[in-house]
Amino acid sequence: MVTIETDDERYVSTNFQWFGRNGEIFAKSVGVELKNANLEWTCEAYKKDVWLFGDSFFDTTTTYRWPYYMVEDGITEVFLNAFPGRNTEQALEDFKKALEISIPEYVVWCMGMNNKDNENSISESYKKATDEMLALCEEYEITPILCTIPNVPNVINVHKNEWVKSSGYRYVDFAAGVGAEEKGSPWIEGMLSDDKVHPVDKGARALYEQLKKDIFDVLK
């Protein structure tokens, strides 16, 4: 909901779509001069028990992204927090800010594609930020759920995936869902888009099916 209030008038609208937090929220007046005006906004999704943090793999408006199928299945009682190009450090900062507003029961951490591993070791930036996220979960008594990240021709994720699987935390095995567990993987035929990073509809559907397989009890 967005509310714009002046000394004489008050305008309220609930007809807004939030597609990701990338920078500070602001309002721009076009054709009207506003003086002494206050802008307020609310997002009811912060109150949901399940928060999912991601990057450009998140979108509810296209069949090429797995959250589309989640919404199609009627699973909407979740908070999706993502924007394209986002790395794990940026997700951590958003997580911290969100905790100032509410505390969820679960956090699904779908981060890592933009923190590629080195040839022989895990991405230090991914590991550091994820460790801090896990410490916050322990502090606030939140159950974390990690995710493996599919390997693609130009991005290595094998080391973070090995760490996720051996961490002792519950996880969604996205890499297995599209057959992308090895370095340089082209995925299962027909699942990877021409950009060699993102899924097409077949791949997005497979990622969603893996999510359901691994944590359907959390989402339902």
SULPEPE-V538644 format. One record per residue. N is the residue number from 1. RES is the residue in one small letter. SS is DSSP state (2 for helix, 1 for strand, 0 for the rest). OMEGA is omega in radians with two decimals (NA if undefined). NEAR is the number of other ideal C-beta (glycine too) atoms within 8 Angstrom. Layout:
N,RES,SS,OMEGA,NEAR  N,RES,SS,OMEGA,NEAR
This chain:
1,m,0,3.07,8  2,v,1,3.12,10  3,t,1,3.02,11  4,i,1,-3.03,12  5,e,1,3.05,9  6,t,0,3.12,10  7,d,0,-3.02,3  8,d,0,-3.01,3  9,e,0,3.09,5  10,r,1,-3.12,7  11,y,1,3.14,7  12,v,1,3.09,8  13,s,1,3.03,7  14,t,0,-3.07,6  15,n,0,3.13,3  16,f,0,3.05,7  17,q,0,3.11,3  18,w,0,-3.05,7  19,f,0,3.11,6  20,g,0,3.12,9  21,r,0,3.13,8  22,n,0,-3.06,5  23,g,0,-3.10,4  24,e,0,3.08,3  25,i,0,-3.13,6  26,f,0,3.09,4  27,a,0,3.11,6  28,k,0,3.12,4  29,s,0,-3.13,7  30,v,0,3.08,4  31,g,0,-3.13,3  32,v,0,3.09,5  33,e,0,3.14,4  34,l,0,3.09,8  35,k,0,3.12,5  36,n,0,-3.12,5  37,a,0,3.09,8  38,n,1,3.07,6  39,l,1,3.08,8  40,e,1,3.08,7  41,w,1,3.09,8  42,t,0,3.09,5  43,c,0,-3.08,6  44,e,2,-3.10,5  45,a,2,3.09,9  46,y,2,-3.08,9  47,k,2,-3.11,5  48,k,0,-3.13,10  49,d,0,-3.08,6  50,v,1,3.07,13  51,w,1,3.08,13  52,l,1,3.13,14  53,f,1,-3.09,13  54,g,1,-3.08,12  55,d,0,-3.09,15  56,s,0,3.03,11  57,f,0,3.14,13  58,f,0,3.00,13  59,d,0,-3.14,11  60,t,0,-3.02,9  61,t,0,-3.11,6  62,t,0,3.14,6  63,t,0,3.13,8  64,y,0,-3.14,12  65,r,0,-3.00,14  66,w,2,3.11,12  67,p,2,3.07,12  68,y,2,-3.09,14  69,y,2,3.06,11  70,m,2,3.11,13  71,v,2,3.10,10  72,e,2,3.12,6  73,d,0,3.11,6  74,g,0,3.11,5  75,i,0,-3.06,9  76,t,0,-3.12,5  77,e,0,-3.14,6  78,v,1,3.06,12  79,f,1,3.09,11  80,l,1,-3.11,10  81,n,1,-3.04,13  82,a,1,2.89,13  83,f,0,-3.07,10  84,p,0,3.09,6  85,g,0,-3.05,7  86,r,0,3.06,13  87,n,0,-3.03,13  88,t,2,3.10,14  89,e,2,3.12,9  90,q,2,3.09,8  91,a,2,3.11,17  92,l,2,3.14,12  93,e,2,3.09,8  94,d,2,3.11,11  95,f,2,3.12,14  96,k,2,-3.13,9  97,k,2,-3.14,8  98,a,2,3.14,12  99,l,2,3.07,10  100,e,0,-3.09,5  101,i,0,-3.08,6  102,s,0,3.11,7  103,i,0,3.13,5  104,p,0,3.01,11  105,e,0,-3.12,6  106,y,1,2.96,12  107,v,1,3.10,14  108,v,1,-2.96,13  109,w,1,-3.07,12  110,c,0,-3.03,15  111,m,0,3.02,18  112,g,0,-3.12,12  113,m,0,-3.14,13  114,n,0,2.97,10  115,n,0,-3.02,14  116,k,0,3.10,9  117,d,0,2.95,13  118,n,0,-3.09,9  119,e,0,-3.04,5  120,n,0,-3.10,4  121,s,0,3.14,7  122,i,0,3.04,11  123,s,0,-3.12,13  124,e,2,-3.12,7  125,s,2,3.08,10  126,y,2,-3.08,15  127,k,2,-3.12,11  128,k,2,-3.12,8  129,a,2,-3.13,15  130,t,2,3.07,13  131,d,2,3.13,8  132,e,2,3.07,9  133,m,2,-3.14,14  134,l,2,3.11,10  135,a,2,3.09,8  136,l,2,3.09,12  137,c,2,3.11,12  138,e,2,-3.13,7  139,e,2,-3.08,6  140,y,2,3.13,8  141,e,0,3.08,5  142,i,0,3.08,11  143,t,1,3.12,8  144,p,1,3.03,12  145,i,1,-3.13,14  146,l,1,3.13,12  147,c,1,2.91,14  148,t,1,-3.09,16  149,i,0,-3.12,13  150,p,0,2.97,13  151,n,0,3.08,15  152,v,1,-3.04,12  153,p,0,-3.05,7  154,n,0,3.14,5  155,v,1,3.11,9  156,i,0,3.08,11  157,n,0,-3.02,15  158,v,2,-3.05,11  159,h,2,3.07,13  160,k,2,3.13,16  161,n,2,3.07,13  162,e,2,3.13,9  163,w,2,3.11,10  164,v,2,-3.07,12  165,k,2,-3.13,9  166,s,2,-3.02,6  167,s,0,-3.06,8  168,g,0,3.09,3  169,y,0,3.03,9  170,r,1,-3.12,8  171,y,1,3.00,12  172,v,1,-3.06,13  173,d,1,-3.14,11  174,f,2,-3.12,14  175,a,2,3.11,13  176,a,2,-3.08,10  177,g,2,3.14,13  178,v,0,3.11,16  179,g,0,-3.03,9  180,a,0,-3.09,11  181,e,0,-3.10,10  182,e,0,3.07,7  183,k,0,3.07,6  184,g,0,-3.05,8  185,s,0,3.03,12  186,p,0,-3.08,7  187,w,0,3.01,13  188,i,0,-3.05,8  189,e,0,3.07,5  190,g,0,-3.10,6  191,m,0,-3.06,12  192,l,1,-3.11,12  193,s,0,-3.12,10  194,d,0,3.12,3  195,d,0,3.06,5  196,k,0,3.08,9  197,v,0,-3.00,9  198,h,0,3.12,11  199,p,1,2.81,17  200,v,0,-3.02,11  201,d,2,3.14,8  202,k,2,3.12,9  203,g,2,3.12,17  204,a,2,3.10,15  205,r,2,3.13,11  206,a,2,3.10,13  207,l,2,3.12,14  208,y,2,3.12,12  209,e,2,3.09,9  210,q,2,3.08,14  211,l,2,3.13,15  212,k,2,-3.12,9  213,k,2,-3.00,7  214,d,2,-3.06,10  215,i,2,-3.13,11  216,f,2,-3.12,9  217,d,2,3.11,5  218,v,2,-3.03,9  219,l,2,-3.01,11  220,k,0,NA,5
